[in-house]
Amino acid sequence: MLRTIIGVGLLLTGILLSASQGGAQFERDSEATPKSFMSGKDWKALSKGEQQAYAVGVVDGLDLAYAYSKKKIDLSWINTCVTGISSEQVRAMLAAEIDANPEEWNRLIVHQAMFRALKNSCQKLPGSSR
């Protein structure tokens, strides 16, 4: 379960970082920088396997964000969507989306399932236009 939480957190971090930075150079001290679910100190406290799962999740997120940015899909809403929710809530969103789509279980598209889960959840938020 922790691996899933870590992977989801990393995926979201990657998507948020890629979406907010686009082609610009990443500015580490910017107030606009999306917040992660995990600090470097938290990551260092993980086991080697958990660190690996988290790192792979970030790469998945960056890859998805890059693909969507090439299609001119605005991902800026994700930061607002995940602000204030827990990593367990993110994990539960992904679990529900994966459970609802068993035909995808053997395909390498969990990052797309996470995107759909976020989009569906954010549409349900008050005042949301997504």
C-alpha positions, -999 to +999 in steps of 0.1 A: +000+000+000+028+024+008+043+018-026+010+027-042+008+059-021+044+067-030+039+060-067+007+081-068+024+110-049+053+108-073+030+107-103+012+138-092+044+156-084+057+149-119+025+160-135+023+191-115+060+200-121+058+194-158+025+212-162+035+243-143+069+246-159+062+238-195+093+248-216+106+272-190+135+263-167+124+251-133+127+277-106+132+260-072+122+290-050+091+301-069+059+304-049+041+289-080+060+257-076+035+229-068+039+212-034+047+175-033+033+149-010+068+141+002+099+160+012+135+149+004+139+139+041+108+117+038+121+101+006+155+093+022+137+076+051+120+051+026+134+017+019+154+013-014+124-004-030+100+024-019+124+050-032+125+031-065+087+030-067+084+067-060+111+076-086+094+055-113+061+072-104+076+106-110+090+095-143+055+082-153+040+116-143+066+136-162+061+114-193+023+119-192+026+156-186+050+159-216+026+140-238-004+161-227+015+194-231+024+185-267-014+181-273-018+215-257-039+201-228-038+224-198-029+206-166-027+236-143-060+226-126-043+195-110-025+216-085-058+231-072-074+197-073-048+180-050-043+209-026-053+198+008-060+161+000-041+133+016-019+107-002-045+081+010-073+100-008-051+100-040-045+063-036-082+056-031-090+076-062-065+056-083-077+023-068-113+030-076-104+040-112-083+009-117-110-014-102-135+002-125-115-006-156-103-043-154-097-044-192-067-021-186-050-041-159-024-056-182-016-023-200+011+001-189-013+030-184-018+035-147-006+071-151-035+077-174-059+061-149-046+085-123-052+114-146-088+102-152-094+098-115-082+133-107-103+148-135-134+129-124-128+139-087-121+175-096-153+178-116-172+170-084-155+198-064-177+229-057-170+257-082-150+235-105-153+239-142-133+207-151 
